[in-house]
Amino acid sequence: MASQHHPEIPPCPPATKGVHFWLMEAAWACLKGGLSPDISAQILEDRMTRPPNSQNEIEDAVRKVFESCRVIWHSRRNWQPRAKWPKPNIEQIEAVSASGLGVVDLCEASPIRLEDEQHTAEILEMLFPNDPWLCVGSKYKFLTLHLSEFKAFGDTIEQIVPSPMLAKYGYTKNGKMSQHTLEATGSRRFLVIEGDGTSKDQQAAVLLSLAERAPLTLVVDSGGKSLHGWFFVAGKTDEQLVPFFRRACTLGADRGLWTRSQFVRMPGGLRENGNRQHILFFNPETITQ
């Protein structure tokens, strides 16, 4: 049986590099091919270009892949479709905007007034204590690092995932290893509200209104048409947060930001067009853990 060949398994790289990652990729290929864990381990051992680094290296790779599949299968089997997020309600947006509040009021309400934009590293340490993994970059160019590894140049980065990562790498929905995945994104720390279909003054009024329902920690000007409001939600379940996000959607929020791994604007960062992403509001007292 050890000599069995499976044509979908990629060739193992030279013994000097990449064999560990090949094990994971090859185990996924075996899984997709309908092979059992035992047969998969035998095939991987037969095709490796170097001896295993440890007695359980092959078995560990196969176990991780097959266990991940069971978790995915279990979650899909028990998945229930969520009702669609509500569409923006123009009348309600106008009612909130009728308060007359705008960007100037938002800035004046900030407990900390930032006169320049060289505060990114300091703010990130308050937003994400204990030097966690953070995913930064942009949609097509990103990486996951510990905060201490990039905070010195954080004000040149465009976007960030607003919750810590569990690890440097995870698997995408297509089974590819990547440094930006939902699988590797930890529990929500901040839920970010963005709405670019209205004026910035209207968006500011919406954020101030939502701040009556959840603690508003930070507001970042995107350097474009929108404001990003960071609400501190650590310790809250998705079920608890659904009513708040539904209200935000009614007031024009981007529904895509419900996804935990979605990028948002880096506080004080630099947009690709050269515009600075100014920090308009910051209240660190809302960060309670």
C-alpha positions as CSV (number, residue, x, y, z in Angstrom):
1,M,0.0,0.0,0.0
2,A,2.9,2.3,0.7
3,S,3.7,2.4,-3.0
4,Q,0.2,3.7,-3.9
5,H,0.4,6.8,-6.1
6,H,-2.1,9.7,-6.1
7,P,-1.7,12.0,-9.2
8,E,-3.2,15.1,-7.4
9,I,-0.5,15.2,-4.8
10,P,2.1,17.9,-5.7
11,P,5.7,16.8,-6.0
12,C,7.7,17.1,-2.8
13,P,10.3,19.9,-2.9
14,P,14.0,19.3,-2.4
15,A,14.9,18.0,1.0
16,T,16.6,21.3,1.9
17,K,13.5,23.5,1.9
18,G,9.7,23.6,2.0
19,V,9.0,20.0,3.0
20,H,7.1,20.9,6.1
21,F,4.6,23.1,4.1
22,W,4.4,20.4,1.4
23,L,3.2,17.9,4.1
24,M,0.2,20.1,4.8
25,E,-0.6,20.7,1.1
26,A,-0.1,17.0,0.3
27,A,-2.4,16.0,3.2
28,W,-5.1,18.3,1.9
29,A,-4.7,16.6,-1.6
30,C,-5.2,13.2,0.0
31,L,-8.2,14.4,1.9
32,K,-9.8,15.8,-1.2
33,G,-9.0,12.6,-3.0
34,G,-11.1,10.6,-0.5
35,L,-8.1,8.8,1.1
36,S,-8.1,7.7,4.7
37,P,-5.7,9.2,7.3
38,D,-3.7,6.0,7.5
39,I,-3.2,5.6,3.7
40,S,-2.5,9.4,3.5
41,A,0.3,9.1,6.0
42,Q,1.8,6.1,4.2
43,I,1.8,7.9,0.9
44,L,3.4,11.1,2.3
45,E,6.1,9.1,4.0
46,D,6.8,7.3,0.7
47,R,7.1,10.5,-1.3
48,M,9.1,12.7,1.2
49,T,12.5,13.8,0.0
50,R,14.0,13.7,3.5
51,P,13.5,11.7,6.7
52,P,10.9,13.1,9.1
53,N,12.2,15.7,11.6
54,S,10.4,13.8,14.3
55,Q,8.7,10.5,14.8
56,N,5.3,12.1,14.5
57,E,5.9,14.8,11.9
58,I,3.9,13.1,9.2
59,E,1.1,11.9,11.5
60,D,0.8,15.4,13.0
61,A,0.4,17.0,9.6
62,V,-2.3,14.5,8.5
63,R,-4.1,14.8,11.8
64,K,-4.3,18.6,11.6
65,V,-5.7,18.6,8.1
66,F,-8.3,15.9,8.8
67,E,-9.3,17.4,12.1
68,S,-9.7,20.8,10.4
69,C,-12.0,19.2,7.9
70,R,-14.2,17.7,10.6
71,V,-14.6,21.1,12.2
72,I,-15.5,22.7,8.9
73,W,-17.9,19.9,8.1
74,H,-19.5,20.1,11.5
75,S,-20.0,23.9,11.2
76,R,-21.5,23.6,7.7
77,R,-23.8,20.9,8.8
78,N,-25.1,23.0,11.7
79,W,-25.0,26.3,9.8
80,Q,-28.2,28.3,9.6
81,P,-28.6,31.1,7.1
82,R,-28.7,34.5,8.8
83,A,-31.3,37.0,7.8
84,K,-29.9,39.6,5.4
85,W,-28.6,42.8,6.9
86,P,-31.1,45.6,6.4
87,K,-30.6,48.2,3.6
88,P,-29.9,51.8,4.5
89,N,-33.0,53.7,5.5
90,I,-32.8,57.3,4.1
91,E,-35.5,58.6,6.4
92,Q,-33.7,57.3,9.5
93,I,-30.3,58.6,8.3
94,E,-31.8,62.0,7.8
95,A,-33.5,61.9,11.2
96,V,-30.1,61.2,12.8
97,S,-28.5,63.9,10.7
98,A,-31.2,66.4,11.8
99,S,-29.3,66.7,15.1
100,G,-27.0,69.1,13.3
101,L,-23.9,67.2,14.6
102,G,-21.0,66.7,12.2
103,V,-17.3,66.1,12.0
104,V,-16.4,69.2,14.0
105,D,-18.6,68.0,16.9
106,L,-17.1,64.5,16.7
107,C,-13.6,66.0,17.0
108,E,-14.6,68.2,19.9
109,A,-16.2,65.3,21.7
110,S,-12.8,63.4,21.6
111,P,-11.4,63.0,25.1
112,I,-7.9,63.1,23.5
113,R,-7.1,65.7,20.9
114,L,-4.3,64.7,18.6
115,E,-2.6,67.6,16.9
116,D,-0.4,65.6,14.6
117,E,-0.3,62.1,13.1
118,Q,2.8,60.5,14.7
119,H,0.7,58.6,17.2
120,T,0.1,55.3,15.3
121,A,2.5,53.2,17.4
122,E,1.3,54.6,20.7
123,I,-2.4,54.1,19.8
124,L,-1.9,50.6,18.5
125,E,-0.3,49.6,21.8
126,M,-3.4,50.8,23.6
127,L,-5.8,49.2,21.2
128,F,-3.9,45.8,21.1
129,P,-1.9,45.2,24.4
130,N,0.4,42.3,25.0
131,D,2.1,42.4,21.5
132,P,-0.4,40.2,19.6
133,W,-0.2,39.0,16.0
134,L,-1.8,41.6,13.7
135,C,-2.6,41.4,10.0
136,V,-1.7,44.6,8.1
137,G,-1.2,45.8,4.6
138,S,-3.9,45.9,1.9
139,K,-6.2,43.6,0.0
140,Y,-3.4,42.3,-2.3
141,K,-0.3,42.8,-0.3
142,F,-0.4,41.9,3.4
143,L,1.5,40.2,6.2
144,T,0.9,39.1,9.8
145,L,3.5,40.3,12.4
146,H,3.6,40.9,16.1
147,L,2.8,44.5,16.9
148,S,6.4,45.1,18.1
149,E,7.7,44.1,14.7
150,F,5.9,46.8,12.7
151,K,4.9,49.6,15.1
152,A,7.9,51.7,14.1
153,F,6.5,52.0,10.5
154,G,2.8,51.6,11.2
155,D,2.0,55.1,10.1
156,T,3.0,54.2,6.5
157,I,0.6,51.2,6.4
158,E,-2.8,51.5,4.8
159,Q,-5.0,48.9,6.5
160,I,-5.3,46.5,9.4
161,V,-7.6,43.8,10.6
162,P,-9.2,45.2,13.8
163,S,-8.9,42.1,15.9
164,P,-5.8,40.1,16.8
165,M,-4.8,37.1,14.8
166,L,-4.5,33.6,16.4
167,A,-1.4,32.7,14.4
168,K,0.8,34.0,11.6
169,Y,-0.8,31.6,9.0
170,G,-4.2,30.1,8.4
171,Y,-6.1,28.4,5.6
172,T,-8.4,30.2,3.2
173,K,-11.8,28.8,2.2
174,N,-10.0,27.3,-0.8
175,G,-7.5,25.4,1.4
176,K,-4.6,27.7,0.7
177,M,-2.2,28.8,3.4
178,S,-2.2,32.6,3.9
179,Q,-1.3,35.3,6.4
180,H,-4.8,36.9,5.9
181,T,-7.6,34.4,6.7
182,L,-10.8,34.3,8.6
183,E,-9.7,31.0,10.1
184,A,-6.7,32.7,11.8
185,T,-8.6,35.8,13.0
186,G,-9.3,35.8,16.7
187,S,-12.5,36.8,18.5
188,R,-13.8,40.3,17.8
189,R,-12.0,43.1,19.6
190,F,-13.4,46.0,17.6
191,L,-16.4,46.2,15.3
192,V,-15.8,48.9,12.7
193,I,-18.6,50.9,11.2
194,E,-18.1,52.6,7.9
195,G,-20.6,54.4,5.6
196,D,-19.4,56.1,2.4
197,G,-22.8,56.6,0.8
198,T,-23.4,59.8,2.7
199,S,-21.5,63.0,3.6
200,K,-18.8,62.9,6.3
201,D,-21.0,65.1,8.5
202,Q,-23.8,62.6,8.2
203,Q,-21.5,59.7,9.0
204,A,-20.2,61.6,12.1
205,A,-23.7,62.1,13.3
206,V,-24.4,58.4,12.8
207,L,-21.3,57.4,14.8
208,L,-22.2,59.7,17.6
209,S,-25.7,58.2,17.6
210,L,-24.4,54.7,17.7
211,A,-22.0,55.6,20.5
212,E,-25.1,55.7,22.7
213,R,-25.4,52.0,22.2
214,A,-21.8,50.8,22.2
215,P,-18.5,52.3,23.4
216,L,-16.9,54.4,20.6
217,T,-13.1,54.1,20.9
218,L,-11.7,55.6,17.7
219,V,-12.7,57.3,14.5
220,V,-10.4,57.4,11.5
221,D,-10.8,59.5,8.4
222,S,-10.2,57.1,5.5
223,G,-8.4,59.7,3.4
224,G,-11.3,59.3,1.0
225,K,-15.0,59.6,1.3
226,S,-15.6,57.7,4.6
227,L,-15.1,57.6,8.3
228,H,-14.2,54.4,10.2
229,G,-15.7,54.2,13.7
230,W,-14.1,51.6,16.0
231,F,-16.4,50.3,18.6
232,F,-14.9,48.2,21.5
233,V,-16.8,44.9,21.6
234,A,-14.3,42.5,23.3
235,G,-16.2,39.8,25.2
236,K,-19.4,40.2,23.3
237,T,-20.8,37.3,21.3
238,D,-22.0,37.8,17.7
239,E,-25.5,37.1,18.9
240,Q,-25.2,40.1,21.3
241,L,-23.8,42.3,18.6
242,V,-26.4,41.6,15.8
243,P,-28.9,44.2,17.0
244,F,-26.3,46.9,17.1
245,F,-24.9,46.0,13.6
246,R,-28.4,45.9,12.2
247,R,-29.0,49.4,13.5
248,A,-25.7,50.5,11.9
249,C,-26.7,49.0,8.6
250,T,-30.0,50.8,8.7
251,L,-28.0,54.0,9.1
252,G,-25.8,53.2,6.1
253,A,-23.0,51.0,7.4
254,D,-21.0,48.8,5.1
255,R,-22.3,45.3,5.7
256,G,-19.0,43.7,4.6
257,L,-17.3,44.9,7.8
258,W,-19.2,42.3,9.8
259,T,-16.6,39.8,8.6
260,R,-13.9,39.6,11.3
261,S,-11.0,39.4,8.9
262,Q,-12.0,42.4,6.8
263,F,-9.4,45.2,6.5
264,V,-10.1,48.7,7.8
265,R,-8.1,51.9,7.7
266,M,-5.0,52.0,9.9
267,P,-5.2,54.8,12.5
268,G,-2.9,57.5,11.3
269,G,-1.8,55.4,8.4
270,L,-1.1,56.4,4.8
271,R,-3.6,55.7,2.0
272,E,-2.3,54.4,-1.3
273,N,-3.1,57.8,-2.9
274,G,-0.8,59.6,-0.4
275,N,-3.6,60.9,1.9
276,R,-3.1,60.6,5.6
277,Q,-5.8,58.7,7.5
278,H,-6.3,61.3,10.2
279,I,-7.5,60.3,13.7
280,L,-10.5,62.4,14.5
281,F,-11.6,60.8,17.8
282,F,-9.9,58.7,20.4
283,N,-11.2,57.6,23.8
284,P,-8.9,54.9,25.4
285,E,-11.1,54.7,28.5
286,T,-13.5,52.5,26.5
287,I,-10.8,49.8,26.3
288,T,-11.6,47.7,29.4
289,Q,-9.6,44.6,28.7
